[in-house]
Amino acid sequence: MVSSAHQANLLGALVVGVGDVLVEAVVGSSQLDPTAVAAVLAVGERDGLSVGELSRVLSLSHSGAVRIADRLEARQLLSRTPGSDRRTVSLFLTARGRQTAEVALRARRDALTRLLDGLDEPTQTCLERAAEALLPKLASDQDSVYRICRLCEYDECRATWCPVDAALQQERG
């Protein structure tokens, strides 16, 4: 029998290793730093995202989110429009920003798919069940859902089922 300390160690190593593969894929394909590519994907998923919402998704200060938006606007990846009141600004991806998001997500999927290649079906099913059991434990509020899924292909979970979002809905329920 495997000890819980060993299981925790394996999980930790897996998370770090997979995270490295994921970040390398999205950073390498987008030519953006990890925070900037996460910002592009967040704005791409939620057109009209405010700077305040972006700061929560990325776990940045408000001024940090403003600086990311400045950098992305300078690279012509996003644009700003006045928000619903004088205090807010809404963020939208430009055509170039949408293309960058698509390239990053495609690279992410390819890199993660390569990790899964060669795993037999029972192992893939076990991995899916483990992820579906663990992910809801990470979701405590809507901001945490956006943070957890900030590099996800949202349409994939919309087409099937998102355990992170489902956990939050159940908690509200």
C-alpha positions in Angstrom: 0.0 0.0 0.0 1.3 3.5 -0.9 1.6 6.0 1.9 -0.5 9.2 1.8 2.8 11.2 2.1 4.1 9.4 -1.0 0.7 10.0 -2.8 0.9 13.7 -1.9 4.5 13.8 -3.2 3.5 12.2 -6.5 0.6 14.6 -6.9 2.8 17.6 -6.1 5.4 16.5 -8.7 2.7 15.8 -11.3 1.2 19.2 -10.8 4.5 21.0 -11.1 5.6 18.9 -14.1 2.3 19.3 -16.0 2.2 23.0 -15.1 5.6 23.4 -16.6 4.5 21.7 -19.8 1.4 23.8 -20.0 3.1 27.1 -19.3 5.9 26.3 -21.8 3.3 25.6 -24.5 1.2 28.7 -24.0 4.2 31.0 -23.5 6.2 29.6 -26.4 3.3 29.8 -28.8 2.1 33.2 -27.8 5.5 34.9 -27.1 3.9 36.4 -24.0 4.9 35.9 -20.4 2.6 33.6 -18.3 0.6 36.4 -16.8 0.0 38.2 -20.1 -1.1 35.0 -21.9 -3.5 34.2 -19.0 -4.9 37.8 -19.3 -5.4 37.3 -23.0 -7.3 34.0 -22.4 -9.3 35.5 -19.6 -10.4 38.5 -21.7 -11.0 36.2 -24.6 -13.4 34.1 -22.6 -15.3 37.0 -21.0 -15.5 40.0 -23.5 -16.0 43.2 -21.5 -14.1 41.9 -18.5 -13.2 44.9 -16.2 -9.7 45.6 -15.0 -10.9 44.7 -11.5 -12.2 41.4 -12.6 -9.0 40.7 -14.4 -7.0 41.5 -11.3 -9.1 38.9 -9.4 -8.7 36.2 -12.1 -5.0 36.7 -12.2 -4.5 37.3 -8.5 -2.9 40.7 -9.1 -3.3 44.0 -7.6 -5.5 46.5 -9.5 -2.4 48.4 -10.6 -0.8 45.1 -11.7 -3.8 44.3 -13.9 -3.7 47.9 -15.3 -0.1 47.3 -16.2 -0.8 44.0 -18.0 -3.7 45.7 -19.9 -1.3 48.5 -20.9 1.2 46.0 -22.2 -1.4 44.0 -24.1 -2.9 47.2 -25.5 0.5 48.4 -26.7 1.0 45.1 -28.5 -2.5 45.6 -30.1 -3.9 42.4 -28.4 -6.7 44.1 -26.5 -8.7 47.3 -26.5 -10.4 49.2 -23.8 -13.8 50.9 -23.8 -15.7 52.8 -21.1 -17.4 50.4 -18.7 -20.9 50.5 -17.2 -19.9 53.5 -15.1 -17.2 56.1 -15.0 -15.0 54.1 -12.7 -14.7 51.0 -14.9 -13.1 50.1 -18.2 -14.1 47.1 -20.2 -11.5 45.0 -22.0 -11.9 43.3 -25.4 -9.5 41.3 -27.5 -8.6 42.6 -30.9 -8.5 40.3 -33.9 -4.8 39.9 -33.2 -5.6 39.1 -29.6 -8.1 36.4 -30.6 -5.6 34.8 -32.9 -3.0 34.8 -30.1 -5.5 33.2 -27.8 -6.4 30.5 -30.4 -2.7 29.7 -31.0 -2.0 29.5 -27.2 -5.0 27.2 -26.6 -4.1 24.9 -29.5 -0.5 24.6 -28.2 -1.8 23.9 -24.7 -4.1 21.1 -26.0 -1.3 19.6 -28.2 1.2 19.6 -25.3 -1.3 18.1 -22.8 -2.5 15.5 -25.4 1.1 14.4 -25.9 1.3 13.6 -22.2 -1.9 11.5 -22.5 -0.8 9.7 -25.6 0.1 6.1 -24.9 -1.9 5.8 -21.7 -4.3 2.9 -21.9 -8.0 3.6 -21.6 -8.3 2.4 -18.0 -5.5 4.7 -17.0 -7.1 7.6 -18.9 -10.4 6.9 -17.2 -8.8 6.8 -13.8 -7.0 10.1 -14.4 -10.3 11.7 -15.6 -12.1 10.5 -12.4 -9.2 11.7 -10.2 -9.3 15.1 -11.8 -13.1 15.3 -11.5 -12.8 14.4 -7.8 -9.9 16.8 -7.0 -10.8 19.9 -9.0 -14.0 20.7 -7.1 -12.0 20.8 -3.9 -10.1 23.8 -5.3 -13.2 25.9 -6.1 -14.3 28.1 -3.3 -15.9 31.1 -5.1 -16.4 32.4 -8.6 -13.0 34.1 -8.6 -11.4 30.8 -7.8 -13.2 29.1 -10.6 -11.8 31.7 -13.1 -8.3 31.3 -11.6 -8.4 27.5 -11.8 -9.7 27.6 -15.3 -7.7 30.6 -16.6 -5.8 28.6 -19.1 -8.7 26.2 -20.1 -10.5 25.7 -23.3 -13.9 26.7 -21.9 -15.8 25.4 -24.9 -14.6 21.8 -24.1 -16.2 21.9 -20.6 -19.3 23.6 -21.9 -19.7 20.8 -24.4 -19.5 18.1 -21.7 -19.3 19.1 -18.0 -17.0 21.2 -15.8 -16.4 19.8 -12.4 -15.0 23.1 -11.1 -18.1 25.1 -12.1 -20.4 22.3 -11.0 -18.9 22.4 -7.5 -19.6 26.1 -7.2 -23.1 25.7 -8.5 -23.8 22.9 -6.1 -22.4 25.0 -3.2 -24.8 27.8 -4.2 -27.6 25.4 -4.8 
